[in-house]
Amino acid sequence: MLVGALVALSGCGLDAETETVDIPDPLWASQHLASQRFLQDASLLAKSTNRFCDTDSEPSQIESTKQAWVEAMKAWAPLQGTNVGNEKATSLSWQIQFYPDKKNTTGRQLSRLIKKGGPYSVDSLSTESVAVQGLGAMEWLLFDSANTIHVKENCRLMTVVAGKIVSSAEALTASWAVNPWRDAEEKQRDTDALRLIAAKLATTMKAIELPMGKPGYPKPYQAQAWRSQQSLTVLRASVVHLQRLYAQTLEPILIANAHTELANCLTQHWEAAVESIPDGEGLKALLESKEGYRSLIMVLNNLEYINIALDDEAGPALGMIVGFNSTDGD
């Protein structure tokens, strides 16, 4: 049964002091709060972008806007691949983040838009490829070497992209405003808790595997947030969120069903996974050295252990099937 304590964000802004509250459905509450936090940080990114694009802005404002993008990306990380039970969130996810982008679709489509010229608007952007509507597009505009010398010139497009991200974040928050499990039976809620964690875990592992490529042949440009060199930052946010989500949802279910030893074992492996993430922000340097590459293998191995344990132990112990459908909706 999904009962327990959740660290709820409270106060002015969702990143203020925290308090522990008892809630009937921590799975839904986690998704709802995460979507609110993302909306908050997306709105701050839009405001920072508008300040930067003001003709009288200080040169240092670009750094503030870049940091606002990092915070928005960190806030989005917990929501990646967590669309179980919410079809609307599935369609919105591609608008918010077009990933993986194996053919640099984002860069090519943005270059085309810039060459075409305006006028730009949130409505007109909505008719374009999803590759130019989300966080990846904003990252290209702020960080890519092809645009950095022209960043001020492309302010109109940048403010529109930021506005589109806010619009998508508002729709995402609205999609989680009502608990999709409110009428579900307890067994279905518990099963979806397992499926959501498994889906999020699969998404996180994929974001490590893609840039790792094959030994000796890494693909650093397949990493999330590679242009901003924040790949590890996003990875860390994802795994930490997974650890908390497990503690709030699946761990109490396992304990309530007399599987305390398995619950504790998984808790230890979540801790090991978080601790194994290398220090730093970017991924490229790690991929270029044997030691760095091995450190990523360790992270991946820790997550793979949990993945197998969820599929082969937790699922059967609770009479649930995860299987390959755990990534539906990614």
C-alpha positions as CSV (number, residue, x, y, z in Angstrom):
1,M,0.0,0.0,0.0
2,L,1.3,3.4,-0.9
3,V,1.5,5.1,2.4
4,G,4.4,6.9,4.1
5,A,6.3,10.1,4.5
6,L,7.3,12.4,1.7
7,V,9.7,15.4,1.9
8,A,7.4,18.1,0.7
9,L,8.6,21.4,-0.6
10,S,7.0,24.4,1.1
11,G,7.3,28.1,1.7
12,C,7.8,30.9,-0.8
13,G,9.0,29.0,-3.9
14,L,9.3,25.2,-3.9
15,D,12.9,25.2,-2.8
16,A,12.4,26.7,0.6
17,E,12.5,24.8,3.9
18,T,11.3,21.2,3.8
19,E,9.0,19.3,6.1
20,T,7.9,15.7,6.3
21,V,4.2,15.1,5.9
22,D,2.1,12.0,5.9
23,I,0.2,11.6,2.6
24,P,-2.0,8.8,1.1
25,D,-0.3,8.6,-2.3
26,P,3.4,9.5,-2.3
27,L,3.8,8.4,-6.0
28,W,1.3,11.0,-7.3
29,A,2.6,13.6,-4.8
30,S,6.1,13.1,-6.0
31,Q,5.1,13.6,-9.6
32,H,2.9,16.6,-8.8
33,L,5.6,18.4,-6.8
34,A,8.3,17.7,-9.3
35,S,6.1,19.2,-12.1
36,Q,5.5,22.3,-9.9
37,R,9.2,22.6,-9.3
38,F,10.0,22.3,-13.0
39,L,7.4,25.0,-13.8
40,Q,8.9,27.3,-11.2
41,D,12.4,26.9,-12.6
42,A,11.2,27.1,-16.2
43,S,9.6,30.4,-15.3
44,L,12.8,31.7,-13.7
45,L,14.6,30.7,-16.9
46,A,12.2,32.7,-19.0
47,K,12.6,35.8,-16.7
48,S,16.3,35.5,-16.8
49,T,16.3,35.3,-20.6
50,N,14.1,38.4,-20.8
51,R,16.5,40.3,-18.6
52,F,19.5,39.2,-20.7
53,C,17.7,40.2,-23.9
54,D,17.0,43.7,-22.5
55,T,19.2,46.1,-24.4
56,D,20.6,47.5,-21.2
57,S,21.5,44.2,-19.6
58,E,24.9,43.7,-17.9
59,P,27.3,41.4,-19.8
60,S,27.3,39.1,-16.7
61,Q,23.5,38.4,-17.2
62,I,24.3,35.7,-19.8
63,E,26.0,33.7,-17.0
64,S,22.9,34.1,-14.9
65,T,20.7,32.9,-17.7
66,K,23.0,29.9,-18.3
67,Q,22.7,29.0,-14.6
68,A,19.0,29.4,-14.8
69,W,19.0,26.8,-17.7
70,V,21.0,24.4,-15.5
71,E,18.5,24.7,-12.7
72,A,15.6,24.1,-15.1
73,M,17.4,21.0,-16.5
74,K,18.0,19.7,-13.0
75,A,14.3,20.2,-12.2
76,W,13.3,18.4,-15.3
77,A,15.6,15.4,-14.6
78,P,13.2,13.8,-12.1
79,L,10.4,13.8,-14.6
80,Q,12.3,12.1,-17.5
81,G,10.8,8.8,-18.3
82,T,8.2,8.9,-15.5
83,N,5.0,9.1,-17.5
84,V,3.4,5.8,-16.3
85,G,-0.3,6.5,-15.8
86,N,-0.2,9.9,-17.6
87,E,-0.6,9.9,-21.4
88,K,-0.6,13.7,-21.6
89,A,2.8,13.8,-19.9
90,T,4.1,11.4,-22.5
91,S,3.4,13.7,-25.4
92,L,4.6,16.8,-23.5
93,S,8.0,15.1,-22.7
94,W,9.2,15.3,-26.3
95,Q,8.3,19.0,-26.4
96,I,10.3,19.7,-23.3
97,Q,13.3,17.6,-24.2
98,F,14.1,16.1,-27.6
99,Y,16.5,13.4,-26.6
100,P,18.3,11.4,-27.8
101,D,19.3,13.7,-30.7
102,K,21.6,11.4,-32.6
103,K,21.7,13.5,-35.8
104,N,22.0,17.0,-34.3
105,T,18.4,17.7,-35.4
106,T,18.2,20.5,-32.8
107,G,21.2,22.4,-34.2
108,R,20.1,21.9,-37.8
109,Q,16.5,23.0,-37.2
110,L,17.5,26.0,-35.1
111,S,20.0,27.1,-37.8
112,R,17.2,26.9,-40.4
113,L,14.9,29.0,-38.2
114,I,17.5,31.6,-37.7
115,K,18.4,31.8,-41.4
116,K,14.7,32.0,-42.2
117,G,14.2,34.9,-39.8
118,G,11.2,35.9,-37.7
119,P,8.7,36.8,-36.7
120,Y,8.8,34.2,-33.9
121,S,6.1,33.4,-31.4
122,V,5.2,30.6,-29.1
123,D,2.3,29.7,-31.4
124,S,4.4,29.6,-34.5
125,L,7.1,27.6,-32.7
126,S,4.5,25.0,-31.7
127,T,4.1,24.2,-35.4
128,E,7.9,23.5,-35.8
129,S,9.8,20.3,-34.9
130,V,9.8,19.5,-31.2
131,A,13.6,19.7,-31.5
132,V,13.4,23.5,-31.3
133,Q,10.8,23.8,-28.6
134,G,12.5,22.6,-25.4
135,L,15.4,22.6,-23.1
136,G,17.8,21.2,-25.8
137,A,17.0,24.1,-28.1
138,M,17.6,26.6,-25.2
139,E,20.9,24.9,-24.5
140,W,22.0,25.3,-28.1
141,L,21.1,28.9,-28.1
142,L,23.0,29.6,-24.9
143,F,26.0,27.3,-25.1
144,D,26.7,26.0,-28.6
145,S,29.8,27.5,-30.3
146,A,27.7,28.0,-33.5
147,N,25.6,30.6,-31.7
148,T,27.5,32.0,-28.8
149,I,28.9,35.0,-30.8
150,H,25.4,35.7,-32.1
151,V,23.5,35.0,-28.9
152,K,22.3,38.6,-28.4
153,E,21.2,38.8,-32.1
154,N,19.0,35.8,-31.6
155,C,17.3,37.0,-28.5
156,R,13.8,37.1,-30.0
157,L,14.0,33.4,-30.8
158,M,15.6,32.6,-27.4
159,T,12.7,34.4,-25.5
160,V,10.2,32.5,-27.6
161,V,11.8,29.1,-26.9
162,A,11.9,30.0,-23.2
163,G,8.2,30.9,-23.3
164,K,7.4,27.7,-25.0
165,I,9.2,25.7,-22.3
166,V,7.0,27.6,-19.7
167,S,3.9,26.8,-21.7
168,S,4.8,23.1,-21.8
169,A,5.7,23.1,-18.1
170,E,2.3,24.6,-17.3
171,A,0.6,21.9,-19.3
172,L,2.7,19.2,-17.6
173,T,1.8,20.6,-14.2
174,A,-1.9,20.6,-15.1
175,S,-1.6,17.0,-16.3
176,W,-0.4,16.0,-12.8
177,A,-2.8,18.2,-10.9
178,V,-5.3,15.3,-10.6
179,N,-4.2,12.0,-9.2
180,P,-4.4,9.5,-12.1
181,W,-4.5,6.7,-9.5
182,R,-7.3,8.2,-7.4
183,D,-9.8,5.5,-8.5
184,A,-7.3,2.7,-9.0
185,E,-7.2,-0.4,-6.8
186,E,-4.3,-0.8,-4.4
187,K,-2.7,-3.5,-6.5
188,Q,-2.7,-1.2,-9.6
189,R,-1.2,1.7,-7.6
190,D,1.6,-0.5,-6.2
191,T,2.3,-2.0,-9.6
192,D,2.5,1.4,-11.2
193,A,4.9,2.5,-8.5
194,L,7.3,-0.3,-9.5
195,R,6.7,0.4,-13.3
196,L,7.4,4.1,-12.9
197,I,10.7,3.5,-11.0
198,A,11.7,0.9,-13.6
199,A,10.9,3.2,-16.5
200,K,12.8,6.1,-14.9
201,L,15.7,3.8,-14.2
202,A,15.8,2.6,-17.8
203,T,15.8,6.2,-19.1
204,T,18.6,7.1,-16.8
205,M,20.7,4.1,-17.8
206,K,20.2,4.8,-21.5
207,A,21.5,8.4,-20.9
208,I,24.8,6.8,-19.7
209,E,25.0,4.0,-22.2
210,L,24.6,6.1,-25.3
211,P,27.6,8.4,-24.8
212,M,29.7,5.5,-23.6
213,G,29.3,3.7,-26.9
214,K,31.7,0.8,-27.2
215,P,35.0,0.6,-25.3
216,G,37.5,2.8,-27.1
217,Y,34.7,4.4,-29.2
218,P,32.8,6.7,-27.0
219,K,30.1,9.1,-28.3
220,P,30.3,12.2,-26.1
221,Y,27.9,14.1,-28.2
222,Q,25.2,11.6,-27.4
223,A,25.2,12.7,-23.8
224,Q,22.5,14.8,-22.3
225,A,23.5,18.4,-21.7
226,W,26.9,17.9,-23.5
227,R,26.9,21.4,-24.9
228,S,26.7,23.0,-21.4
229,Q,29.0,20.3,-20.0
230,Q,26.4,19.4,-17.3
231,S,25.8,15.8,-18.1
232,L,26.9,14.6,-14.7
233,T,24.8,17.2,-13.0
234,V,21.7,15.9,-14.8
235,L,22.7,12.3,-14.1
236,R,23.2,13.0,-10.4
237,A,19.8,14.7,-10.2
238,S,18.1,11.7,-11.8
239,V,19.7,9.1,-9.6
240,V,19.1,11.0,-6.4
241,H,15.5,11.4,-7.3
242,L,15.2,7.7,-8.0
243,Q,16.7,6.9,-4.6
244,R,14.1,9.2,-2.9
245,L,11.3,7.9,-5.0
246,Y,12.1,4.3,-4.1
247,A,12.3,5.3,-0.4
248,Q,8.9,7.0,-0.6
249,T,7.0,4.4,-2.6
250,L,8.4,0.9,-3.3
251,E,10.4,0.4,-0.1
252,P,7.3,0.8,2.1
253,I,5.4,-1.6,-0.1
254,L,8.1,-4.3,0.2
255,I,8.3,-3.9,3.9
256,A,4.5,-4.1,4.3
257,N,4.6,-7.3,2.4
258,A,7.3,-8.9,4.6
259,H,10.2,-8.3,2.2
260,T,12.3,-6.2,4.6
261,E,15.6,-7.8,3.7
262,L,15.1,-7.1,0.0
263,A,14.0,-3.6,0.7
264,N,17.1,-2.9,2.8
265,C,19.3,-4.5,0.1
266,L,17.9,-2.2,-2.5
267,T,18.3,0.8,-0.2
268,Q,22.0,0.0,0.1
269,H,22.4,-0.3,-3.7
270,W,20.7,3.0,-4.3
271,E,23.2,4.6,-1.9
272,A,26.1,2.9,-3.7
273,A,24.8,4.1,-7.0
274,V,24.6,7.7,-5.9
275,E,28.0,7.6,-4.2
276,S,29.6,6.1,-7.4
277,I,28.7,9.0,-9.6
278,P,32.0,10.9,-10.3
279,D,32.5,14.4,-9.0
280,G,32.2,17.2,-11.5
281,E,29.7,18.4,-14.1
282,G,30.7,17.2,-17.5
283,L,31.0,13.8,-19.0
284,K,33.4,14.3,-22.0
285,A,36.6,14.2,-20.0
286,L,35.6,10.9,-18.3
287,L,35.0,9.3,-21.7
288,E,38.4,10.2,-22.9
289,S,40.3,8.3,-20.2
290,K,40.3,4.7,-19.2
291,E,39.9,5.5,-15.5
292,G,37.0,7.9,-16.3
293,Y,35.4,5.3,-18.5
294,R,35.7,2.7,-15.8
295,S,34.1,5.0,-13.3
296,L,31.0,5.2,-15.6
297,I,30.9,1.5,-15.9
298,M,30.8,1.3,-12.1
299,V,27.8,3.6,-12.1
300,L,26.1,1.6,-14.8
301,N,26.8,-1.6,-13.0
302,N,25.2,-0.3,-9.8
303,L,22.1,0.8,-11.7
304,E,22.0,-2.5,-13.6
305,Y,22.0,-4.4,-10.4
306,I,19.0,-2.5,-9.2
307,N,17.3,-2.9,-12.5
308,I,17.7,-6.7,-12.3
309,A,16.6,-6.8,-8.7
310,L,13.4,-4.9,-9.5
311,D,12.6,-7.2,-12.4
312,D,13.7,-10.6,-11.0
313,E,13.2,-10.1,-7.2
314,A,10.9,-7.2,-6.3
315,G,8.4,-7.8,-9.0
316,P,7.9,-11.5,-8.4
317,A,8.0,-11.0,-4.6
318,L,5.0,-8.6,-5.0
319,G,3.3,-10.6,-7.7
320,M,4.0,-8.0,-10.3
321,I,5.5,-8.1,-13.8
322,V,7.8,-5.3,-15.0
323,G,9.4,-6.8,-18.1
324,F,10.2,-4.8,-21.2
325,N,7.0,-2.7,-20.9
326,S,8.6,-0.8,-18.1
327,T,9.8,1.8,-20.6
328,D,6.4,2.4,-22.2
329,G,5.9,6.1,-22.8
330,D,9.5,7.1,-22.7
